[in-house]
């Protein structure tokens, strides 16, 4: 598996997990509002809780993407540096 495929796999998995969390939270929110009513205290509380969970999930997805990019760039830089170092020693 190439580096690009690994990156896409990790990012796509993270993206799909984030979408799953969002969809699940929306469904749960709709169920609670159906039972308790749309505009009441419980409905507003579930909206707030839903927003919190969605934001945490989205932040996690972004962190995974950025973390993988940073790690990937660091490995590429280290490998490039190692190649240059070994080439100089051979001369």
N, C-alpha and C positions, 0 to 999 in steps of 0.2 A: 504494500500500500504506500503510495507516494505521500510526501509531506502535505501536499495540497489536499489530497483525499482525506487525510487524517484531520486536517484543519476543518474541512467542510463537514466531516462527520461529527466532530465535537460541536461546532457552531450550530449545525442543523439540529442535533439532539437537544442542545440547550434551548434553541428557538422553539422546538416542538414541545418541550417540557413547559416552557413559559406560556405557550398558547394553551396547553392543557390546563394549567393552573388558572389562567384567566377564564377559560370556558367553564371550569368547575365552580369557580367563585361566582360567576354570573348566574349559573343555574341555581346554586344554593341561595343566592340573594333573591332570585325570582320566587323560589319556593317559600322563603320566609315572608316576603311581601304578600304573596297570595294568601297566606294564613293570617298574618297580622295586620295587613292593610298597607297601602302605599305610603301615605304621608305621616304616619304616626312616629312615635319615638323609636320603636323597634325598627321600623323601616329605615329611618335616618341613621340609626346606629349600625345597621347591617351595611348601609352604603359606605359609611366611614371605614368599617372593618374591611370591606371588600376592596376599597381603594388602597388601604394599607397593604393588604396581602398582594395585590397586583403590583404595587410599586416595589415591594421587596423582591418579588419574582423578576420583574423587569431589570432591577438593579443587579440581581444575580446573573442574569443572562448577559448583560453588558460587561460585567466584571469577568466572566468566563471568556468572552470574546477578546477583551483587551488583554487579559492575563495570558491567553494562549498566543496572541500576537507578539507580546513582549517576550515571552519565553522562546518562541520560534525565532525571533530576531536575534536574541541573545545566543542561541545555539548556532545560528548561521554565522554570527560574528566570531564566536569562539572557534568554530571549525575553520573559518577562513584564516584566522590568526594562526592556528595550529599548522595549517598547510604551509603558510608562509615561513613559519619558524623551522619546520622540518626541511623545507626546500633549501633554506640558507645553510643548514647544518650539513647537507649532502655535498655542497660545493667545496 
